[in-house]
Amino acid sequence: MTGNNVSHSKRRTKRRFNVNLFTKKFFWVEEGVWVVLNVSAAGLRTINKIGLDAAIKQAADKGYLTEIRTLAV
């Protein structure tokens, strides 16, 4: 998404609004492995609310999930 930076003098310059992404490591209890996910701030809140397993299944059903990297324990 794009928009404008507006200075105190109301001068406008173009800027971009980037997605608020984090690379986060989670322990997936049902599988017994560590997984690394690139999640947004809203995704982190969803994982905290419904749990990692349900959030991964929900993302896979909607087509948001491309791959899951697992880390060796």
MOPAC internal coordinates of N, CA, C and O (Angstrom, degrees):
PM7 1SCF
backbone

  N    0.0000 0     0.00 0     0.00 0    0    0    0
  C    1.4405 1     0.00 0     0.00 0    1    0    0
  C    1.5310 1   108.01 1     0.00 0    2    1    0
  O    1.2310 1   120.75 1   -36.56 1    3    2    1
  N    1.3012 1   116.18 1   143.44 1    3    2    1
  C    1.4525 1   120.14 1   179.76 1    5    3    2
  C    1.5211 1   109.60 1  -118.87 1    6    5    3
  O    1.2310 1   121.59 1   -19.38 1    7    6    5
  N    1.3142 1   114.57 1   160.62 1    7    6    5
  C    1.4552 1   120.54 1   179.35 1    9    7    6
  C    1.5090 1   109.50 1  -164.14 1   10    9    7
  O    1.2310 1   120.86 1    21.64 1   11   10    9
  N    1.3021 1   115.97 1  -158.36 1   11   10    9
  C    1.4511 1   121.51 1  -177.70 1   13   11   10
  C    1.5208 1   110.92 1  -123.86 1   14   13   11
  O    1.2310 1   121.02 1   -39.73 1   15   14   13
  N    1.3409 1   115.65 1   140.27 1   15   14   13
  C    1.4552 1   121.07 1   162.07 1   17   15   14
  C    1.5199 1   105.78 1   -83.36 1   18   17   15
  O    1.2310 1   120.39 1   -49.82 1   19   18   17
  N    1.3169 1   116.85 1   130.18 1   19   18   17
  C    1.4527 1   120.07 1   179.75 1   21   19   18
  C    1.5202 1   107.71 1  -117.21 1   22   21   19
  O    1.2310 1   120.92 1   -62.03 1   23   22   21
  N    1.3473 1   115.85 1   117.97 1   23   22   21
  C    1.4532 1   120.38 1  -178.71 1   25   23   22
  C    1.5305 1   109.83 1   -82.28 1   26   25   23
  O    1.2310 1   121.41 1    -2.53 1   27   26   25
  N    1.3121 1   114.90 1   177.47 1   27   26   25
  C    1.4619 1   120.41 1   179.25 1   29   27   26
  C    1.5334 1   111.17 1   -61.34 1   30   29   27
  O    1.2310 1   120.79 1   147.67 1   31   30   29
  N    1.3323 1   116.10 1   -32.33 1   31   30   29
  C    1.4669 1   120.20 1   178.85 1   33   31   30
  C    1.5289 1   112.17 1   -85.04 1   34   33   31
  O    1.2310 1   120.50 1  -170.98 1   35   34   33
  N    1.3249 1   116.65 1     9.02 1   35   34   33
  C    1.4676 1   124.64 1   179.44 1   37   35   34
  C    1.5321 1   113.46 1    68.98 1   38   37   35
  O    1.2310 1   120.00 1  -162.66 1   39   38   37
  N    1.3235 1   117.60 1    17.34 1   39   38   37
  C    1.4605 1   120.94 1   175.00 1   41   39   38
  C    1.5275 1   107.96 1   -73.85 1   42   41   39
  O    1.2310 1   120.24 1   -46.60 1   43   42   41
  N    1.3172 1   117.14 1   133.40 1   43   42   41
  C    1.4647 1   121.27 1  -175.31 1   45   43   42
  C    1.5278 1   110.38 1  -110.11 1   46   45   43
  O    1.2310 1   120.94 1   -48.79 1   47   46   45
  N    1.3300 1   115.80 1   131.21 1   47   46   45
  C    1.4533 1   122.40 1   173.29 1   49   47   46
  C    1.5160 1   107.87 1  -128.65 1   50   49   47
  O    1.2310 1   120.46 1   -32.22 1   51   50   49
  N    1.3099 1   116.74 1   147.78 1   51   50   49
  C    1.4618 1   121.67 1  -177.06 1   53   51   50
  C    1.5290 1   111.09 1   -69.00 1   54   53   51
  O    1.2310 1   121.00 1   -34.34 1   55   54   53
  N    1.3317 1   115.69 1   145.66 1   55   54   53
  C    1.4543 1   122.12 1   174.63 1   57   55   54
  C    1.5155 1   108.70 1  -147.47 1   58   57   55
  O    1.2310 1   121.04 1   -12.60 1   59   58   57
  N    1.3263 1   115.62 1   167.40 1   59   58   57
  C    1.4636 1   121.32 1   178.44 1   61   59   58
  C    1.5098 1   109.96 1  -116.38 1   62   61   59
  O    1.2310 1   120.81 1   -36.45 1   63   62   61
  N    1.3127 1   116.05 1   143.55 1   63   62   61
  C    1.4558 1   122.46 1   172.63 1   65   63   62
  C    1.5231 1   106.88 1  -100.85 1   66   65   63
  O    1.2310 1   120.07 1   -70.41 1   67   66   65
  N    1.3296 1   117.48 1   109.59 1   67   66   65
  C    1.4572 1   122.31 1  -177.57 1   69   67   66
  C    1.5219 1   110.79 1   -90.54 1   70   69   67
  O    1.2310 1   121.06 1   -21.32 1   71   70   69
  N    1.3145 1   115.58 1   158.68 1   71   70   69
  C    1.4574 1   122.06 1   177.70 1   73   71   70
  C    1.5199 1   108.89 1   -72.52 1   74   73   71
  O    1.2310 1   120.70 1   -39.04 1   75   74   73
  N    1.3247 1   116.27 1   140.96 1   75   74   73
  C    1.4562 1   122.78 1  -178.18 1   77   75   74
  C    1.5331 1   109.00 1   -86.84 1   78   77   75
  O    1.2310 1   120.32 1   -99.67 1   79   78   77
  N    1.3557 1   116.99 1    80.33 1   79   78   77
  C    1.4663 1   121.96 1  -175.33 1   81   79   78
  C    1.5255 1   111.63 1  -101.82 1   82   81   79
  O    1.2310 1   121.70 1   -33.14 1   83   82   81
  N    1.3270 1   114.35 1   146.86 1   83   82   81
  C    1.4554 1   122.69 1   176.65 1   85   83   82
  C    1.5171 1   108.58 1  -130.36 1   86   85   83
  O    1.2310 1   120.09 1   -37.01 1   87   86   85
  N    1.3270 1   117.43 1   142.99 1   87   86   85
  C    1.4596 1   122.03 1   169.26 1   89   87   86
  C    1.5204 1   105.82 1   -94.50 1   90   89   87
  O    1.2310 1   120.67 1   -65.71 1   91   90   89
  N    1.3321 1   116.33 1   114.29 1   91   90   89
  C    1.4565 1   121.43 1  -170.58 1   93   91   90
  C    1.5183 1   109.37 1  -128.32 1   94   93   91
  O    1.2310 1   120.61 1   -38.36 1   95   94   93
  N    1.3149 1   116.44 1   141.64 1   95   94   93
  C    1.4638 1   122.85 1   178.79 1   97   95   94
  C    1.5235 1   108.60 1  -104.41 1   98   97   95
  O    1.2310 1   120.24 1   -52.36 1   99   98   97
  N    1.3314 1   117.15 1   127.64 1   99   98   97
  C    1.4586 1   123.64 1  -179.67 1  101   99   98
  C    1.5251 1   109.60 1  -123.58 1  102  101   99
  O    1.2310 1   120.55 1   -29.59 1  103  102  101
  N    1.3309 1   116.56 1   150.41 1  103  102  101
  C    1.4606 1   120.53 1   171.38 1  105  103  102
  C    1.5134 1   107.84 1   -95.71 1  106  105  103
  O    1.2310 1   120.31 1   -62.12 1  107  106  105
  N    1.3393 1   117.00 1   117.88 1  107  106  105
  C    1.4583 1   123.52 1  -178.76 1  109  107  106
  C    1.5254 1   107.27 1   -91.07 1  110  109  107
  O    1.2310 1   120.58 1   -79.24 1  111  110  109
  N    1.3292 1   116.49 1   100.76 1  111  110  109
  C    1.4657 1   122.80 1  -171.84 1  113  111  110
  C    1.5239 1   111.29 1   -63.01 1  114  113  111
  O    1.2310 1   119.72 1   138.38 1  115  114  113
  N    1.3381 1   118.15 1   -41.62 1  115  114  113
  C    1.4643 1   121.89 1  -176.13 1  117  115  114
  C    1.5233 1   111.98 1   -63.28 1  118  117  115
  O    1.2310 1   120.06 1   146.41 1  119  118  117
  N    1.3325 1   117.49 1   -33.59 1  119  118  117
  C    1.4619 1   122.01 1   179.34 1  121  119  118
  C    1.5225 1   112.19 1   -97.28 1  122  121  119
  O    1.2310 1   120.09 1   162.42 1  123  122  121
  N    1.3293 1   117.44 1   -17.58 1  123  122  121
  C    1.4615 1   121.54 1  -179.75 1  125  123  122
  C    1.5177 1   114.24 1    73.36 1  126  125  123
  O    1.2310 1   119.87 1  -151.72 1  127  126  125
  N    1.3368 1   117.86 1    28.28 1  127  126  125
  C    1.4618 1   121.78 1  -178.12 1  129  127  126
  C    1.5281 1   109.75 1  -133.11 1  130  129  127
  O    1.2310 1   121.30 1   -19.59 1  131  130  129
  N    1.3320 1   115.12 1   160.41 1  131  130  129
  C    1.4605 1   121.81 1   170.72 1  133  131  130
  C    1.5159 1   108.06 1   -87.48 1  134  133  131
  O    1.2310 1   119.83 1   -42.33 1  135  134  133
  N    1.3198 1   117.94 1   137.67 1  135  134  133
  C    1.4594 1   122.37 1   176.85 1  137  135  134
  C    1.5225 1   109.01 1  -124.88 1  138  137  135
  O    1.2310 1   121.07 1   -32.09 1  139  138  137
  N    1.3317 1   115.56 1   147.91 1  139  138  137
  C    1.4602 1   121.97 1   177.22 1  141  139  138
  C    1.5224 1   107.24 1  -110.51 1  142  141  139
  O    1.2310 1   120.45 1   -57.35 1  143  142  141
  N    1.3396 1   116.74 1   122.65 1  143  142  141
  C    1.4566 1   121.92 1  -179.24 1  145  143  142
  C    1.5201 1   110.23 1  -124.05 1  146  145  143
  O    1.2310 1   120.48 1   -37.46 1  147  146  145
  N    1.3305 1   116.68 1   142.54 1  147  146  145
  C    1.4481 1   121.87 1   167.82 1  149  147  146
  C    1.5207 1   106.03 1   -93.00 1  150  149  147
  O    1.2310 1   120.30 1   -73.02 1  151  150  149
  N    1.3256 1   117.04 1   106.98 1  151  150  149
  C    1.4587 1   121.08 1  -175.43 1  153  151  150
  C    1.5166 1   109.79 1  -124.27 1  154  153  151
  O    1.2310 1   121.25 1   -27.45 1  155  154  153
  N    1.3205 1   115.21 1   152.55 1  155  154  153
  C    1.4587 1   121.24 1   175.54 1  157  155  154
  C    1.5241 1   108.61 1   -84.83 1  158  157  155
  O    1.2310 1   120.83 1    -6.78 1  159  158  157
  N    1.3223 1   116.03 1   173.22 1  159  158  157
  C    1.4640 1   120.72 1   177.32 1  161  159  158
  C    1.5241 1   109.88 1   -62.64 1  162  161  159
  O    1.2310 1   120.21 1   141.09 1  163  162  161
  N    1.3285 1   117.20 1   -38.91 1  163  162  161
  C    1.4648 1   120.67 1   177.19 1  165  163  162
  C    1.5287 1   110.76 1   -66.16 1  166  165  163
  O    1.2310 1   120.41 1   144.24 1  167  166  165
  N    1.3392 1   116.81 1   -35.76 1  167  166  165
  C    1.4623 1   120.52 1   176.74 1  169  167  166
  C    1.5162 1   112.49 1   -65.03 1  170  169  167
  O    1.2310 1   120.31 1   142.11 1  171  170  169
  N    1.3377 1   117.02 1   -37.89 1  171  170  169
  C    1.4646 1   120.47 1   176.46 1  173  171  170
  C    1.5209 1   110.97 1   -62.32 1  174  173  171
  O    1.2310 1   120.61 1   138.83 1  175  174  173
  N    1.3380 1   116.45 1   -41.17 1  175  174  173
  C    1.4647 1   119.72 1   178.46 1  177  175  174
  C    1.5212 1   110.82 1   -65.66 1  178  177  175
  O    1.2310 1   120.12 1   142.39 1  179  178  177
  N    1.3310 1   117.38 1   -37.61 1  179  178  177
  C    1.4610 1   121.21 1   177.84 1  181  179  178
  C    1.5194 1   110.97 1   -64.91 1  182  181  179
  O    1.2310 1   120.21 1   137.14 1  183  182  181
  N    1.3252 1   117.20 1   -42.86 1  183  182  181
  C    1.4680 1   120.98 1   178.53 1  185  183  182
  C    1.5269 1   110.18 1   -63.16 1  186  185  183
  O    1.2310 1   119.78 1   138.72 1  187  186  185
  N    1.3185 1   118.02 1   -41.28 1  187  186  185
  C    1.4577 1   120.90 1   177.72 1  189  187  186
  C    1.5244 1   111.59 1   -65.59 1  190  189  187
  O    1.2310 1   120.25 1   147.95 1  191  190  189
  N    1.3272 1   117.13 1   -32.05 1  191  190  189
  C    1.4613 1   120.81 1  -176.15 1  193  191  190
  C    1.5276 1   112.41 1   -80.48 1  194  193  191
  O    1.2310 1   119.71 1   130.11 1  195  194  193
  N    1.3499 1   118.16 1   -49.89 1  195  194  193
  C    1.4672 1   119.94 1  -173.35 1  197  195  194
  C    1.5196 1   113.44 1  -106.40 1  198  197  195
  O    1.2310 1   119.68 1   171.91 1  199  198  197
  N    1.3161 1   118.21 1    -8.09 1  199  198  197
  C    1.4541 1   121.07 1   179.89 1  201  199  198
  C    1.5160 1   112.02 1    97.86 1  202  201  199
  O    1.2310 1   120.91 1   -23.01 1  203  202  201
  N    1.3247 1   115.86 1   156.99 1  203  202  201
  C    1.4626 1   121.53 1  -174.98 1  205  203  202
  C    1.5195 1   112.06 1   -67.23 1  206  205  203
  O    1.2310 1   119.56 1   135.29 1  207  206  205
  N    1.3340 1   118.44 1   -44.71 1  207  206  205
  C    1.4555 1   121.41 1  -176.68 1  209  207  206
  C    1.5267 1   110.95 1   -62.63 1  210  209  207
  O    1.2310 1   120.12 1   133.92 1  211  210  209
  N    1.3208 1   117.38 1   -46.08 1  211  210  209
  C    1.4625 1   121.07 1   179.88 1  213  211  210
  C    1.5270 1   110.95 1   -66.99 1  214  213  211
  O    1.2310 1   120.05 1   142.71 1  215  214  213
  N    1.3325 1   117.51 1   -37.29 1  215  214  213
  C    1.4638 1   120.66 1   179.76 1  217  215  214
  C    1.5278 1   111.24 1   -67.70 1  218  217  215
  O    1.2310 1   119.99 1   141.11 1  219  218  217
  N    1.3344 1   117.62 1   -38.89 1  219  218  217
  C    1.4684 1   121.07 1   177.75 1  221  219  218
  C    1.5203 1   110.45 1   -66.34 1  222  221  219
  O    1.2310 1   120.03 1   137.51 1  223  222  221
  N    1.3361 1   117.55 1   -42.49 1  223  222  221
  C    1.4648 1   120.56 1   178.35 1  225  223  222
  C    1.5268 1   110.84 1   -64.74 1  226  225  223
  O    1.2310 1   120.16 1   139.48 1  227  226  225
  N    1.3360 1   117.30 1   -40.52 1  227  226  225
  C    1.4585 1   121.51 1   179.16 1  229  227  226
  C    1.5235 1   110.89 1   -64.95 1  230  229  227
  O    1.2310 1   119.91 1   138.57 1  231  230  229
  N    1.3274 1   117.78 1   -41.43 1  231  230  229
  C    1.4625 1   121.46 1   179.10 1  233  231  230
  C    1.5241 1   110.88 1   -67.38 1  234  233  231
  O    1.2310 1   120.00 1   141.87 1  235  234  233
  N    1.3155 1   117.60 1   -38.13 1  235  234  233
  C    1.4655 1   120.80 1   178.80 1  237  235  234
  C    1.5292 1   110.85 1   -67.27 1  238  237  235
  O    1.2310 1   120.16 1   140.78 1  239  238  237
  N    1.3267 1   117.30 1   -39.22 1  239  238  237
  C    1.4683 1   120.89 1   178.72 1  241  239  238
  C    1.5249 1   111.67 1   -64.73 1  242  241  239
  O    1.2310 1   120.21 1   143.14 1  243  242  241
  N    1.3334 1   117.21 1   -36.86 1  243  242  241
  C    1.4644 1   121.06 1  -179.08 1  245  243  242
  C    1.5257 1   112.41 1   -83.93 1  246  245  243
  O    1.2310 1   119.69 1   172.06 1  247  246  245
  N    1.3350 1   118.20 1    -7.94 1  247  246  245
  C    1.4507 1   121.72 1   178.39 1  249  247  246
  C    1.5175 1   114.16 1    85.52 1  250  249  247
  O    1.2310 1   119.39 1  -166.11 1  251  250  249
  N    1.3256 1   118.77 1    13.89 1  251  250  249
  C    1.4544 1   122.35 1  -179.72 1  253  251  250
  C    1.5240 1   112.24 1   -81.60 1  254  253  251
  O    1.2310 1   119.99 1   158.71 1  255  254  253
  N    1.3073 1   117.62 1   -21.29 1  255  254  253
  C    1.4596 1   122.45 1  -172.54 1  257  255  254
  C    1.5265 1   108.85 1   -93.06 1  258  257  255
  O    1.2310 1   120.47 1   -57.86 1  259  258  257
  N    1.3238 1   116.71 1   122.14 1  259  258  257
  C    1.4570 1   120.19 1   179.71 1  261  259  258
  C    1.5233 1   111.22 1   -99.23 1  262  261  259
  O    1.2310 1   120.20 1   135.28 1  263  262  261
  N    1.3274 1   117.23 1   -44.72 1  263  262  261
  C    1.4588 1   120.69 1   178.04 1  265  263  262
  C    1.5186 1   109.08 1  -156.62 1  266  265  263
  O    1.2310 1   120.91 1   -24.82 1  267  266  265
  N    1.3248 1   115.87 1   155.18 1  267  266  265
  C    1.4614 1   122.01 1   174.55 1  269  267  266
  C    1.5123 1   107.20 1  -119.41 1  270  269  267
  O    1.2310 1   120.60 1   -59.02 1  271  270  269
  N    1.3305 1   116.47 1   120.98 1  271  270  269
  C    1.4608 1   120.62 1   175.02 1  273  271  270
  C    1.5155 1   107.66 1   -91.31 1  274  273  271
  O    1.2310 1   120.42 1   -54.24 1  275  274  273
  N    1.3131 1   116.81 1   125.76 1  275  274  273
  C    1.4557 1   120.87 1   176.79 1  277  275  274
  C    1.5278 1   108.30 1  -103.76 1  278  277  275
  O    1.2310 1   121.07 1   -32.47 1  279  278  277
  N    1.3199 1   115.57 1   147.53 1  279  278  277
  C    1.4612 1   121.20 1   177.95 1  281  279  278
  C    1.5045 1   109.06 1  -107.25 1  282  281  279
  O    1.2310 1   120.34 1   -40.66 1  283  282  281
  N    1.3189 1   116.95 1   139.34 1  283  282  281
  C    1.4640 1   121.46 1   178.19 1  285  283  282
  C    1.5265 1   109.01 1   -68.17 1  286  285  283
  O    1.2310 1   121.42 1   -41.36 1  287  286  285
  N    1.3267 1   114.89 1   138.64 1  287  286  285
  C    1.4720 1   120.00 1  -178.24 1  289  287  286
  C    1.4964 1   111.11 1   -83.07 1  290  289  287
  O    1.2310 1   120.10 1   180.00 1  291  290  289

